[in-house]
Amino acid sequence: MGLDLYGNLGELLRLDHDLGVSMLPRIPAAQPPPAPARAPATVAPSPAGATPRDPATLPPLDDRHLADLADGPAAEQLPQIAQRIAGCQRCGLCQTRRNTVPGEGASDAALLFVGEGPGAEEDASGRPFVGKAGQLLDRMIVAMGLRREAVYIANVIKCRPPDNRTPETSEIVACLPYLQRQILALRPRVICTLGAIPLQALTGDLRRGITRARGTVFTWQGIPCLPTFHPSYLLRNPDAKKTAWKDLQAVMAMLG
Ligand code: SF4
């Protein structure tokens, strides 16, 4: 998992340009965090204190439709979850989607990226992060010394919201159990959340903003999560790329 400076020199230099940094990164020496204990493969409870009457917190989730999913290796669970997603009609987004986008990657991934939801290219292909933002994410992953195939990439929302609008709270509540089951199956060592929606979904705090929260570690089911900006935001706001690169360096340090 260490950074191959020579093998990735070209990508690093490209990312230096993309992210607006002026020199190659120094990898901070850090001890990897202890591997979190494997939790029983049950659906995570709703955020503590969440009530339907509090608009600032995520309402309780209804995850009974996944209660019959068997425990087992991630390589077995992930396709079952994707199959459930493919037939899902739990919110109105099923009426406008072309394809569901469950996520993809290595079933033994140490690092999980979580974005907001599919855009047009993702809706057309059924794969996450394949548009322009996905191409930037790919370069970020390579600059971290990793390969896209070695990480896992998923979204909170598995069907494209029309016109790429922000998902509604009811849609997040309907869809979040799938991501939670994916995380519990994968048990990655680190989760890097991209943008405000996955930050809010995994903390249950709908007021939490990415600008203040980025770079600040929180945990979900004992797994450290580090929020940073969404690649789409970085494409619109190149000045934020330097900050995002610092966050990715922190992720690299957490991976060890
Ligand atoms: S967005 Fe999620 S909850 Fe809504 S239909 Fe798609 S898979 Fe189901």
Residues whose N, C-alpha, C, O or C-beta is under 5 A from the ligand:
A	BS01	SF4	I85 C88 Q89 R90 C91 L93 C94 I157 K158 C159 E171 A174 C175
